[in-house]
């Protein structure tokens, strides 16, 4: 089967993306607006870019109803900062609540039951329940259209990394103890620690 994306409605193109690029890590992004109201929202179009400088990125799509920017994107453009909180399995129920499209005046910390704690570098709060938190300042944002189905690429420079002490050893993070979850298609999630295997990379001559 050959499918040309330009021939599809954006919702059908989206289904092909999320059904083929998986599992996807989840960035639970916390931000604040110019009035100090906190927001939390999960994004699974999320990855690392490079280590020096330490850059990460995520892509908030435009709202499917009217193409408006989501609150997270508006907050980051206004304040130039945000926090990415890594999602472990014990957080998924509360994370799912933050995916609700609440009015911008609603603080998702209150709605979800997550605990708000201060960051060290940025003003955006961190999610205490997250075992790994990345404080970021905005490096760059790129926009790709302004209609439903369009999106933006938010690139953040990591200014501070917070790691639970029991996860950290010899400069690395214990994946099994972190127990992260990934996003599949639809309402399906995956456990990153299920049936893991090791594959040693071969070195060239």
Secondary structure, 3 states (H helix, E strand, C coil): CCCCHHHCCHHHHHHHHHHHCCCEECEEEEEECCCCCEEEEEECCEEEEEECCEEEEECCECCCCCCCCCHHHHHHHHHCEEEEEECEHHHHHHHHHHCCCCCCCCCHHHHHCCCEECCCCCCCCEECCCCEEEEEEEEEEEEECCCCCCEEEEEEEEEEEEECHHHEECCEECHHHHCEEEECCCCCEEECCCCCCCCCCCCCC
